[in-house]
């Protein structure tokens, strides 16, 4: 018999009854903006001349939204919005804490810079094949990964950014791009499969996928559940996505193949999502297991940074060279995860933010070297200091930052990592950081001497003469994002205090997730 219809339903037992504030909408808007504007671009796919202004508008709004969200989190702590108003842990949580918002803001800045550069880099054919919708879909995946509070949805957003990255990687359908995309796809799909297995294993243990709920339950399962095996699976999956040793070979084999702006966005964003996931899972959810596996993570970190530095020294193609520089940076970030503690984890977050901005700028610089010098090969380009002195000075500043030299942003996270390593007596890790930095400095010095300082290129290179006439307006559009990103790199090098404080606070929020948990469960506990 049907229940009486006059009995009122108690929705408070299942739904969030309080009205959503503007801050809650700020947390979900990054994904909504990117998906909505991406859909608009698909609807106007025949008007490719409209794509750049529409995408730039979307990305400018994304930067503004993430900046406002950062201010909210700095002032009031983490913000959580439950999708569908379901009570946690049953609904999907979008949780914006300081670590995630800092990464999302840096990502949106480089995406906007990349869209500026793409106005002259991506021709009508590239627009017709969907560069701008794919870029917005990529940003939806990146921001979703940084802001989700549900570990299965971390996997979902990984899939979103991977699908869009496949499309961007083969834009142009050249043979070299297809070859690079195959290597990129195989390793990333293997990592995704391992990630999905780990998520299933995690759900079987805890019966929940909400990160705050897991963080509360982990201490109860430390002695009874196979958490070490689960942690090892997550470390392997995220290390593959971050291009850590020994599964790093896919990155230098693929990142040099697409358009320069695509390579720049990939170098700035994709591996950092893997590092972020490692920080989130191992530092916040499984700190005991991270401590037990710290030596293994540190060894992987040291080998990653050394392989990256030695690989950079051996390259003749500037784009391949930068691929190994990305790998060396991943090693430094993983060292922070291995050491643990607020100083080292904060240094890893600082290095990730620095690398997002810097590596995007360096790949755009490589694009300009290819345009001005007529080649990406060091043995065929030279004389850039005479041909473009202002551009050469900007490039030198970025080279110093990538080498970890003061007074640029790369110096501070390395100094913090060295200090944290000394504090725990890990002298071999100190040596790895310093040797990797020294070798990277030599590698960048080699690139600068060959490409900029050498007066005449050899083997028929352009010798400092512009390879083809380029309108002055197009040059300005290409240089503007490089100048903006270099400005951030110099600013955070000269005035690092605010970023150091923010990243240390973010690290403290990962190691003690009480505020994160309370944002999801305001009453102090899961139902």
RATAKA-V585799 format. One record per helix or strand. SS is the DSSP state (alpha for helix, beta for strand). FROM is the first residue (numbers start at 1). LEN is the number of residues. Records with the same first field share a line. If there is no record, write none. Layout:
SS->FROM-LEN, FROM-LEN
This chain:
alpha->11-3, 22-22, 48-29, 83-3, 98-24, 124-5, 131-17, 151-19, 175-32, 211-11, 227-16, 249-6, 260-26, 287-6, 294-20, 318-22, 341-33, 378-3, 384-4, 389-15, 409-15, 427-27, 472-23, 497-15, 514-7
beta->15-1, 79-4, 86-1, 93-4, 148-1, 150-1, 210-1, 317-1, 377-1
